Structures are given as structure tokens and as C-alpha cells.
Amino acid sequence: MLLLSLAIVIMLLTIEKSVKRNLRVSYFTRVFNLLIGAFLLVVVAELIGVLLRTSVLYGNETYAIIRSILLTIGALLLFLSSVMLYLPFARGQYVIVPIATEPSQEIAYGAYWGRSEATERLFVELTKHRHLPGIAVTRDPPEVFRSRLGLKIVPVLWVSKVRHDEAVDPTRLPYLLENLKAFLESTNLDKVILIDCVEYLLLENKPESVLKFIASLRDLATLNRGILLVSIEREALDEKTFNMLVSELKPVEELEKMLSK
């Protein structure tokens, strides 16, 4: 029980920064803090319980009472945080409303390839000027990528072997696919994904795995009102791999023509 509670606390503290940033409502931030506090009390209580079974505190009734009090307070805080999370929705203060727009008549959903200059230009056009929800999969750290393209809040999946909270190992293609699938299925809106690190993914994975990853994303984009932009530098790939990749994609010039109408 001690190890489980400690693992939960570590997990909560690890995700604390990103959770609070995404919640952006002080009320729910307080609820999250209560949750952390509850599990911290449980950890302390379980630690005392372990010590009570050793020569350090064996038979010490005072600490046994303290442990019971801490467990009780922890349970109450857990209950309170659950109630606080439920009440605003029960009272109608917050309502989960699906966001939807009519499908675009000028864009053909699916996947497109082009040089990085073209795909990045289109990504900025669609996210910044046409206000489509977007996400980027890139080798650049999030702040570097956004600064380079003049963006401020577009989500970024940073593909890197660097040990960092925001970094995703390039070999974790299933994880990347699940995140991008969740993004595509999240709302009934037109949306755009930029992948500018295909060459890096090919270095770290089997070509067949990367091709399957791109093909799956293409299908998901087509089904979920998505535009997938894949940056490919022809000189960086051998002819066979290049031909296999582009066979799954349409040239980015087709998208540019549609947007220019």
C-alpha cells in the first residue's frame, strides 16, 4: 500500500504543472491540490504503519493513533475532492458542449507531402490565419518551434531522445499515433497536423513501421476532417523509401491550389 500510494503521489507531482496549465480554472486547481494532499497524508500514514511493525515504533500507541487520524483525514480529502469535482457540473455551472462547424467545401481532407518550407508555410496559414486547431510533431523543442514559425500556443509533440517531460522517444510510434488520433477525434472541426521529422523517425525505426504510421494517420485524417502535412526532403531519403512514402500522400501543391481559390 505504501509503494502504491507513493507511486500515485509521484505521478501526480510529475503531471502537476501540465494539468494546472491545461485546467486554467483556479477552482479545479484547488481540487487537484486537495487530491495531492490526500495521497501525501496516506503516504505518511502508511510509512508510520511500516515503522510500527519494526523496532523503531513497535507498540507505540501514540503513533498508531496519529496514523489512524492521518488515514481518516486523507480519506475525507479524497471524498471532498470528488464532491468538489462533481458539484459544478451537477449545478450546471460547467456544461460539456461539443464544438462543431460545417465541413470545409474547399479542402480535401487527407495527407500531403512537400518540402519543409511549403508544409510549414501551410501549417502557419491554416493555424494562425484560418484558425484551424493544429498540432506539430517536430524535432525542435516546443518553444523553439513556435518561435521559429511565429506561433504562440499551438501544441507540439517534441520527438527526441533527450530526457525531458515534453520529449517523446522517436521509437514510440504507437504512443505518437494514439496522441494524434485523440487530437483528430477530439472535435468535429477541420484540423491540421504537421510532421517535420520523418527522416529522423526513419533513422530510429524500421521503414515499414514509419510507413504504417503515416498510412494510419492519413486514414484517420481523412475520416476525421484532418489535414496531415508531412515534410519530406527528397535528398535525405533513398529512392525506394521516398517513392513508398509519397505513394501514400498527395503533393502539397494540390492543397495550395484549393486554398487559393
FILUM-653906 format. One record per atom (N, C-alpha, C): x, y, z. Coordinates in pm, whole numbers, plus 32768, in hexadecimal, padded with zeros to 4 digits. Layout:
<sites>
XYZ ...
</sites>
This chain:
<sites>
80527F878000 800080008000 8056807F8000 80C68079804B 811F80ED8051 815881097FC7 818780A17F83 81C480B47EFF 815D80E77E9A 80E380B37EA2 807A80E07E47 805981737E5E 8048819A7EDC 802A82267EFC 809B82827ED4 811782557EEA 818B82A57EC5 819382B57E2E 8173824B7DE4 817482517D52 810B82B47D1F 809682B57D5E 802B83137D36 805683A27D50 809583BB7DC3 80C584437DE3 812D84707D7D 818B84197D5E 81F3843B7CFC 81B4845A7C75 815184097C4C 810E841F7BCD 80C684A67BCD 807F84C47C3A 803485437C43 809385BB7C40 810285AF7C86 8164861D7C87 81A6862D7BFF 81B785BE7BB7 81F485C37B32 819B860D7ACF 811985F47AD8 80BD86327A77 808086B47AAA 80A586DD7B25 806787527B63 806E87CE7B0C 80E487EC7AD6 80F688677A89 809E88687A0C 80A087FA79C1 805187F67945 7FBC87F57962 7F9287B079CD 7F0387AB79F1 7ED088357A15 7F1A887D7A69 7EEE89027A92 7EEE89647A1D 7F4F895279C3 7F5289A8794D 7ED9898F78F4 7EB1891178E8 7E3F88F07892 7DB9890E78D3 7DB189027958 7D31891E799B 7D0E89B37995 7D6F8A0779B5 7D618A9A79AB 7CEC8AD379FA 7CB58A887A58 7C498AB97AAF 7C768AA07B3F 7C7B8B097B8F 7CB18AFE7C17 7C658A987C6B 7BE18A8E7C54 7B908A2F7CA1 7BC389A17C8E 7BD789797C10 7C0488F17BF5 7C9688DD7C1C 7CE389487C1D 7D6D893F7C4F 7D6D891D7CE4 7D0F895A7D2F 7D03893B7DBE 7CDB88A97DD3 7C8388797D7E 7C5A87EC7D87 7CD387917D73 7D2587B27D11 7D9D87627CF6 7DFD87687D6D 7E0B87DC7DAA 7E6287E97E20 7E2E87957E95 7DA987927EA6 7D6D873E7F0E 7D8E86AA7EF7 7D8886837E7A 7DA585F87E56 7E3585D47E7A 7E92862E7E59 7F1F86167E7B 7F30860E7F12 7EF0866C7F5A 7EF9866E7FEC 7EC485EF802B 7E5585BB7FF4 7E1A85408029 7E7B84CC801E 7EB884BC7FAB 7F13844B7F98 7F95845D7FE5 7FC084DB7FF9 803684F2804D 801D84C480DC 7FA584E28110 7F8184B58197 7F7E841C81A0 7F4983DE8137 7F45834C8134 7FD383128134 802D834F80E8 80B9832180E4 80F8832A816F 80E5839C81B2 811E83AD8239 80E383468299 805F83328290 801C82D182E8 8050824382CF 8062821F8250 809481998230 81258187825C 817481F38254 81FE81ED8283 820181D5831A 81AA82198364 81A1820383F4 81778172840F 811B814083BD 80EF80B583CE 8161805283BD 81B9806E835D 822E8017834A 8289801D83C4 82A0809683F6 82F980A6846A 82BD806784E8 8238806684F2 81F680298567 820E7F92856A 82307F5884F7 82497EC984F2 82DD7EA88504 832D7F10851E 83BC7EFC8536 83DF7F2885C4 845C7F1585E7 84887F3B866E 84887FD28683 847F80208616 848480B28623 840B80E7866F 839280BA8649 831980EC868B 82BE807C86BE 82F2800486C7 829E7F9086EA 82517FA7876D 81CF7F968764 817B7FA187DB 8160802F8809 8189809587BE 8175812087E5 80E6814987C4 809381558829 800581728815 7FEE820087E1 8043825C8808 803282E787DB 803E82F08743 80A382AF870D 80B582B2867B 804A82618633 801781FB8677 7FA981AE863C 7F2D8207862E 7F15825B8693 7EA382B8868D 7EBA83218621 7F358356861C 7F5683B985B5 7F40837E852A 7F6983018518 7F5782BF8496 7EC282B78472 7E70829284D3 7DE0828784B9 7DA5830E8494 7DD3837884D9 7DA183FF84BD 7DC8842A8430 7E458411840C 7E7484378386 7E2783EE8319 7E0F836B832D 7DC1831F82CC 7D33835382BF 7CF983798330 7C7083AF832F 7C6A843482E5 7CCA848D8304 7CCD850F82BF 7CE784FC822B 7D4184A08208 7D5D8485817B 7CE184548132 7C9683FA8172 7C1B83C78134 7BB484368123 7BAA848D8188 7B4D84FD817F 7B73855D810E 7BF4857780FF 7C2185D08093 7C068592800A 7C18850F7FFF 7BF884CC7F81 7B6484D87F61 7B1084C47FC8 7A8084D17FB5 7A5C85617F91 7A9A85C27FD7 7A7D864E7FBD 7AA586777F30 7B19864A7F03 7B45866D7E7B 7AE786327E12 7AB385BA7E2C 7A53857C7DCE 79D285CC7DC8 79A285F67E3D 792686457E43 793A86CD7DFF 79AD870C7E1B 79C9878F7DDE 79D387867D47 7A0787167D14 7A0F87037C84 798686EF7C46 792C86AE7C90 78A7868D7C5B 784687037C62 784B874F7CCE 77E587B57CE9 77D3881E7C7A 783F88597C43 782A88C07BDC 77DC888C7B63 77F3880D7B41 77AB87D47ACF 771B87B47AF5 770787857B73 767F87667BA1 762A87E47BA9 766788537BCE 761E88D27BD9 760F891A7B54 764F88E77AED 764589267A6A 76A3899A7A56 770589AB7AB3 77658A187AA4 77C189FF7A2C 77DF89807A15 7831895879A4 77E688EF7954 77DD890478D4 779988A5787C 77F9887E780D 780487FD77F7 785A87CD778A 780B87D27708 782F883276B5 77E888477637 7844882275C3 781B87C6756E 786F87A574FB 787A881A749B 78F38834746C 790A88A1740D 790C88677381 78C388A67327 78BD8872729E 78A988E4723B 78DD88D371C5 78C5892F7155 78A388DB70DB 786C891D7077 784F88D66FFB 78D288B46FB2 78DA883F6F73 795588196F2B 7976887D6EBE 79F788916EA8 7A2488ED6E40 7A0288B76DB6 79D889106D5F 79B988EB6CD5 7A3089006C78 7A9A893E6CAD 7B0D895F6C57 7B8889096C71 7B8088B46CD8 7BF488646CFD 7BD387CF6CF2 7C2B87836CB5 7C1E86F16CB1 7C7086B96D25 7C2D86796D83 7C7286426DF7 7CCE85CF6DCD 7D3885BD6E1A 7D9685526DFA 7E25857E6E17 7E84853F6DD3 7F1285566DEF 7F5A858E6D75 7FB585ED6D90 800086316D26 809386356D4C 80E8862F6CE6 817786386D00 81B386AC6CB1 822186E16CE5 8269874C6CA2 82E8876D6CEF 833887C46CB7 83B087F16D00 8387883F6D7C 83E388476DDB 83C188836E5C 839189136E4F 83CC895F6DF3 83A289EB6DE3 830E89F26DBE 82E1899C6D64 8257899E6D37 81F7896C6DA2 821A88FE6DE4 81C088C66E48 81B489216EC3 8224895D6EEA 822089B96F5C 81D08A366F3A 81E08A696EC0 81938ADE6E96 80FD8AC16E9A 80D68A4B6E6B 80498A266E6D 80178A106EFB 806B89D66F4F 804589C06FDB 80288A457020 807E8AA77009 80678B2D7042 7FE98B6C7008 7FD68B5E6F87 7F5E8B956F46 7EE08B5A6F83 7EDF8AD86F98 7E668A956FC9 7E4E8AAC705E 7EB88AB070AE 7EA68AC2713E 7E998B547167 7EF08BA8712F 7EF68C33715B 7E928C8C7113 7E7F8C777092 7E2B8CD17044 7D9E8C9A702A 7D938C16701F 7D0E8BDA700C 7CD88B9E708D 7D298BA370F6 7CFF8B7F717E 7CD38AEE718D 7D138A937146 7CF98A067159 7D4889D371D1 7D0C897B7222 7D5B893A728B 7DCD88EC724C 7E4388F47286 7EB688B0724B 7F12887772B4 7F628817728A 7FC887DE72E1 803F87B97288 80B787C872BE 813087AC7271 8182873D72B2 81B986E7725F 82188680728C 829E86A67250 82FD86CB72A5 8377870A7275 83EF86E472CA 846686F87293 84E286E272DF 8507875C7332 84C887CC7318 84E688467364 849C884673E9 84DA88777454 8492888B74D1 841988E774BA 83AC88D67506 8331892274ED 834489B874DD 838B89F77539 839B8A887533 83ED8AB374BA 84508A637498 84A38A817422 844F8A7873A4 83FF8A0E7399 83AA89FB7323 83468A6D7316 83008A8D7381 829A8AF7737B 82D98B7E735A 834B8B9A7397 838F8C19737D 83BA8C2272EB 83EC8BB572B4 841C8BB4722A 83AD8BCE71C6 83348B9F71E5 82C48BB07188 82678C2371AE 828B8C6B7218 82378CDB7242 81B48CB07280 81B38C3D72C1 813C8C097304 814C8C18739B 80DC8C0F73E3 80E28C257474 80B28BAD74C6 80448B6F749E 800A8B0974F5 7FEF8A8374B0 80168A767433 7FFF89F873EC 804689857436 800089187454 804088A67499 80AD88687443 811488377488 818787FC7442 81AB87777485 81B9870F7435 81F286927464 82858691743B 82DC86A0749C 836C86AC7485 83A98621747F 83D885F97409 8413857473F6 84A9857C7411 84D3853D747D 8560854674A3 858184D97508 860084B2750D 862D84537571 865A849875F1 8651851B75F3 86748567766B 8613854576DB 864585347752 85F0851977C5 85AE859C77F1 852E85AB77CE 84E6862677EC 8451860577F0 8407864D7846 837886327856 832B863E77D3 83578699777C 830C86B27701 834286647689 83AC8616769D 83E985CE762D 83AE8543761D 839F851975A0 836D8493757F 83D984497532 83FE83D37560 84648384751C 84368361748F 848C836E742B 8464835673A0 843682C77385 845A826A73DB 843081DF73C6 83A281C473F8 83678226743B 82E082127472 8274823A740D 827681FA739B 821482197332 818481FD735E 8169818F73A5 80DE817973D4 80AD81E87430 8107821C7486 80E2828974DF 80C283087490 81168326742E 80FD839B73D9 8078838C738F 80608314735B 7FE482FC7310 7F6A830D7368 7F7082DA73E3 7EFD82E7743E 7EE283787460 7F4B83C77476 7F3A84557496 7EFE84A17420 7F2F848473A8 7EFB84C97332 7E6E849A7310 7E52841C7329 7DCA83EA7315 7D6A84317374 7D93844073F2 7D3E84867454 7D2585167428 7D8D855673F2 7D7D85E073C1 7D1A85E5734E 7D27858B72EE 7CCF858B7279 7C3E856E729E 7C2B85197302 7BA384F27328 7B68854B7394 7BB385AE73C4 7B8885FE7437 7B13865A7418 7B0F869573A2 7AA486F37380 7A7A86E072EF 7A00870972D2 79CB86FF724A 79EA878171FF 7A6D879A71F0 7A9E881171AC 7B0687E87145 7B1F884070E4 7B94882D708E 7C10884170E5 7C7787F170CD 7CF087FA7120 7D6A87D070CF 7DE087F470FF 7E5987DD70B1 7EC987A67109 7F16874A70D1 7F8B870F7113 8004872570B9 8071875070F5 80F0875D70AC 815486F870E5 819186AB708C 81FF865170B3 827A867A7064 82DE86AE70AA 835686DD7063 83D4868E708A 83BE861170B8 843185C270E7 842D853370B1 83F885227039 83EE849C6FFF 8477845B6FF1 84DB84A86FC3 856184706FB2 8598843B7036 857E848370A3 85AC84587127 856383D97153 84E283D3713A 8495835B715C 84C882E2710E 84EE82F87090 8522828A703E 85A982597072 85F882B370AB 8679828C70E3 86698235715F 85FF824E71AB 85ED820C722B 858C81967227 854A818271B5 84E8811671A8 84FA80CF7122 84BC805B7115 84BB80177094 846680687033 849080726FB4 844180BE6F53 83AF80906F4C 8398800D6F5A 830F7FD96F55 82B980116FC6 82F68021703B 82AC805670AE 828680E87098 82E28136705E 82C681C37044 825B81D16FD7 8264817F6F6F 820181826F04 8177815E6F39 817080FB6F90 80F280D56FCE 80BB81467025 81148189706E 80EF81FB70C2 80B3826B706D 80F5828E7000 80C582F96FA7 804182D16F66 803782546F38 7FBC82266EF7 7F4682276F58 7F5E82006FD4 7EF482027039 7EC682907055 7F2682ED705E 7F04837A7074 7EB583B36FFF 7EDD838D6F86 7E9683BB6F0F 7E0383916F15 7DED83126F37 7D6482E06F3E 7D1483266FAD 7D54833A7020 7D10837E708F 7CEF840F706A 7D4C84517025 7D3484DB6FFB 7CBF84E26F99 7CBA84866F3B 7C4E84856ED8 7BC784716F1B 7BC2841B6F80 7B4483FB6FC3 7B1884657027 7B7884B67056 7B5A851370C4 7B7685A570A0 7B5F85C87021 7B6A86546FF6 7BF5868C7012 7C5B863C6FF6 7CE386677012 7D36867A6F95 7D9986D16FA0 7DFC86E66F38 7E8386C26F73 7EC3865F6F3A 7F4686346F67 7FB086696F08 800B86BA6F3C 807986F26EED 80FA86AD6F15 813C866D6EB6 81B786236ED3 822B86646E87 828B86956ED2 830286D16E94 836286636E6A 838786636DEA 83E485FE6DB7 844C86446D60 84CA86316D84 853886636D33 856A85EE6CDE 855185F36C5C 856E85826C04 85FF85556C0B 865A85B56C17 86E885946C17 871285436C92 86C185486CFC 86E585046D78 86BD84716D7A 867184456D14 863F83BC6D11 866F83736C94 867B82F06CA2 869A82A26C2A 861C829B6BD4 862E827C6B55 85C082836AF4 854D82266B18 856D81AE6B46 8504814D6B67 84AD81806BDA 84ED81B06C45 84A281E16CB9 8451825D6C94 848E82B56C47 8447832E6C1D 83CA830A6BCD 83D882B16B6C 8366828B6B17 82F782486B69 831F81F56BCA 82BC81B36C1F 827082186C75 82B9827C6CA7 827A82E36CFA 821783366CAB 8242836C6C3B 81ED83C86BF0 817883816BAE 818382FC6BA2 811282B26B69 809982B56BC6 80B182D16C47 804582D96CA8 800D83676CB5 804D83C76C72 802C84546C86 8012849C6C02 7FCD850D6C0C 7FB785636B97 801985D86B9D 8045860B6B2B 80A1867E6B2D 805F86F86B6B 80AD87436BB6 807887B56BFE 804388226BA1 807288206B26 804288846AC3 7FAB88786AAE 7F7588006ABC 7EE387EF6AAC 7E98883B6B19 7ECC88366B92 7E8C887D6C00 7E9B89146BEC 7F0E89416BBE 7F2389CF6BA7 7EBF8A046B3F 7EA589B66AD7 7E4689E16A71 7DB989EE6AAA 7D93898E6B01 7D0F89926B3F 7CFF8A0C6B98 7D688A2B6BE3 7D618A9D6C3F 7D648B236BF6 7D9C8B276B80 7DA78BA46B35 7D278BC96AEB 7CC98B6E6AE5 7C4B8B8B6A9B 7BF68BF06AE5 
</sites>
